[in-house]
Structure formats: structure tokens, C-alpha cells
Amino acid sequence: MARKISAMRAEEKLGGFATAKKHITVQYNERERSVDNLLSLIRRDAIENRGITDDDITEVNVYIKPEENAVYYVINNKVQGQIEF
């Protein structure tokens, strides 16, 4: 039993879900956007329209509302923005 638990702990630390490549896509009404694409658009909007530099960004919270055709974001708990879904 101890070996099984040790193996499970090793897997948690070295691999498995935590280190697996992840691809997430949001689909709604015949439209779809990958999370990577949305994050790229958010980054560009923040830099070009919100006066933020890439180095300033430490936290990004994203709220996807496809029924409103909108993706809202908050950077560093201060800067708010919106992009089109």
C-alpha cells in the first residue's frame, strides 16, 4: 500500500494532469474561440488600448460571456477591459 501511495505522489509532482498540454475551446452559436486566442487578444487590447506594458501584467481574470458576444477581463485587479467574443 505504501508503494502505491508513493507512486501516486510522484505522479502528482512529476506529470499527469498538472503538466499535460491543455487545449480549451469555447463554442457558442456556431462560433468558437480557443482560450489561447482569447488571451492573445486580451493581451493586445491591454497593451494597445489600456496603456499597460507586457511586463506590468501579473494577473489576468477573464469572464467569457458568449451570449453577450463579449469577453471581459481585469488585469492586476485594476485595469478592466472588454473584447469581442
Helices and strands as residue ranges (DSSP letters): H 2-14, G 16-19, E 25-28, E 31-34, H 35-49, G 54-56, E 60-65, G 66-68, E 70-75, E 79-84
